[in-house]
Amino acid sequence: MTDASGGVHRSRAMILLSSAALARAYSLTVLGAVLSGFAIERMTGRVTYVSIIVGLCLIGLAILVARRREISLVRLVPTSLVLFVGWALASAFWSLDPSGSVWSWVSTAALAFLAVTLGHIRDTLQTVRALADVLRWLLSISLGLEVLAGIVLDTPLRFLGIQANIAQFGPIQGIFGTRNMLGFVAVIALITFLIEYRTQSVRPGLSVFSVILAGGLAALSDSPTVVVLAIGVGAAVGALALVRHARPERRTALQYVLGGVVVVGVLVGSLARHPIIAFLGAGTDFSMRVNLWNEMTEYLRSRPVQGWGWFGPWNTGEFPFSAINYALKTTHATGLNSYFDVLLQLGWIGLLLFLGLAGVALVRSWVDASERRSVIYAWTPLILVTLLIDSMFESFSLFGFGWMLLVLCAVRAGHSRSWRERIDAIDVEPDLPRAQEEPGGPR
């Protein structure tokens, strides 16, 4: 009786863990927890946030075990992700603070694991729906708290970092800590809400409200990066629409032309950066970033290949971060540029692996979106474009929500146009004749 009862309980547990209802609840919880990380830490402490992430990782592991028959081990994790995360772990051997690097790596790996889990238990449409629902709530809460602080109480909510500037039309931060983070999240939300609208996943009225909410908060954030992101994403949308409507025999040539235009655009933007910065009114902000990057480059020269060890967000008490801040008389918590940050912490090898991770995912997802009829496939490349552009001004792609989103997009892109797909096809093909020989044909 005991063995039978235990078997029934295990069977019920496996059914629950592999159910669609739990997968949806899990995706909402993961996205909500990671997006609310700053607010959770400010209100309850870092231990609470870490405990939540650890609990979600354990649940995610149980879900993957329960769904093991649905998941191909070969296609579980992109090779580019394994190489980057592996190099980050290896950097602990030459870091000046090995234990600090290892714990930072654990945080990076945990968020990557959550993203991999989401990528395998939810398809793209389900992911967009879940992210849209979470963003609607968190952006609405941010707006409500800004109104409460800036208009009703007329006093900052310092424990959340809200400065109560909404009556002066910004800058505002919401529950995300900084105006640049709010602007980044708002742009991600705009893309997600518009894709959700195009797929007719929710009522038109809710879509209109969502787009107005995200657009309004993006404007009120008064973040200079929002303008750059809007221009970059807008250009990507136009280019992708052009490719999608082109004849199949012309798409390859058009892709190369667009690639050339991007290269020329980057070169022109680099040469004309000073007039562009003056037009955006971000001269002081950009000057501060340039000084920081120049100082980071000085310390990179000592370890150009392997870097100083992986930390993600800076441990401001450790070298070389403490020395950089001391030289500039600032308290930077990141390098304000994902590429320079990776270069400082993991060297040129790390930067090449990071570019490989993001670049391969972008190419795969872009080609996939250009050939698929459904607009839902445009979400992944547009999010990657946003992350890559934002990485020139912030380091959000290396930790927290930005890092999880990058890994999630890499997993989604890896589900198609990968050598793993061909291996799976080879594994399946020998079984087909045997299935056809069974009575009644294939099942």
Residue, then its C-alpha position, 0 to 999 in steps of 0.5 A: m500500500t505504501d509503495a502504491s500510495g507513494g507512486v500515486h503521489r509521485s505521478r500527481a507531482m509529475i503531472l503538476l510539474s509538466s502542466a501548462a497551468l504551472a508553466r504559465a504561473y512559473s513564467l509570470t513569477v520568474l519575469g515578475a521577480v527578476l524585473s522587480g529585483f531592485a524593488i524587492e532588494r530595497m524593501t526586503g533585502r538582498v537575502t530575500y531576493v536571492s532566496i526567491i531566485v534560488g527557489l525558482c531555480l529549484i522549481g525550474l529544475a523540477i519542471l525540466v525533469a518532469r518534461r525531460r521527454e519533451i526536451s532534447l538534451v542537445r538543444l537545451v543550451p546554445t553552445s555560445l552561451v556555454l562558452f561565455v558562461g564557462w569563460a566567466l567561471a574560469s576567470a575566477f582563477w585569475s581574479l584578485d577576489p576569486s570567491g567574489s567572482v565565483w558568487s557573481w558567476v553563480s548569480t549570472a548562471a542562475l538567471a541564465f538557467l531561469a531563461v533556459t527553462l522559460g525558453h523550453i517550457r513556453d513558446t514565443l507567443q506564450t513568452v510575449r503574453a507573459l512578459a506583456d502581462v508582467l510589464r503592464w502591472l509593473l509599469s502601472i505600479s511605477l506610474g502610480l507610485e510616481v503620482l503618489a510621491g510627486i503629486v499626492l505626497d510631494t515627497p520622494l520615496r527614498f527607499l525605492g529611489i523615487q525622486a518625485n519629479i513627475a510634476q516637473f515631467g521627469p525624470i522619473q525612475g518608477i520601481f526600477g532604480t534609475r531613469n535609464m533602466l525605466g527607459f530601457v524597460a519601457v522600450i522593451a514593453l513597447i515592442t512587446f505590446l505592439i507585437e501582442y497587438r499585431t497577434q491579436s492576443v488581447r483586446p484592442g483597448l488593453s493594447v492601446f492602454s499598454v502602448i500609451l503607458a509604456g510610451g508615456l513612461a519612456a518620455l517621462s524617464d527623460s533618458p537620452t538612451v530612449v531616443v537612440l533606442a527608438i531610432g534604432v528599433g524603428a530602423a530595424v522594424g522598417a528593415l525587417a518589414l522590407v525583407r519580409h515583403a520582398r520576394p524570396e529570391r531577392r531576400t538574400a541580396l537585400q539582407y547583404v545590402l541592409g548589412g552594408v547600410v548598418v556598417v556605413g551607418v555605424l561609421v557615420g554615427s561614430l564620425a558625427r557623434h559630437p553633433i548627434i550628442a549635441f542634438l540629443g542634449a546629452g553632452t555632459d552625460f556622454s562626456m562622463r561616459v567617455n572619461l569612464w571608458n578611457e579610465m577602464t582602457e588604462y587598466l585593460r592594458s595590464r590584462p588584455v586577453q583574460g581581463w580582471g575576473w567576472f563580477g557583472p555589476w561592479n564590486t566597488g570595494e575591489f580592484p580595479f573598480s575601486a581604483i577607477n572610481y577613485a581616479l574619477k571621483t565617482t561611485h559607478a556601479t558598472g562600466l555604463n557599456s556592456y562591451f567595455d565591461v566585458l572587455l575589462q572583466l573577461g578580456w578580448i576572449g570574453l568580448l568575442l564570446f559575448l559578441g558571438l552569443a548575441g550576434v549568432a542569436l540575432v542572425r538566426s532570429w532575423v533570418d527566421a523572422s524574415e521568412r516566417r509569416s507570423v509577426i510573432y517571430a519579429w519579437t526576438p530580433l527586435i529585442l536583441v537589437t534593443l539589447l545590443i544598442d542599449s549595451m553601448f550606453e549601459s551594462f544592463s545586458l550583463f545582469g538582471f533582467g537584461w541578461m535574462l532577456l538576452v539568454l532567453c532570446a538566444v535560446r529562442a533563436g537556437h530552436s531554429r536554424s541550428w546544427r542541433e536541429r539537423i541532429d534531431a532530424i537525423d535521430v528522428e528519420p530512422d524511426l519513420p520507416r518502422a512507424q510506417e510498418e506498424p499496423g495502422g500506420p504511424r501513430 
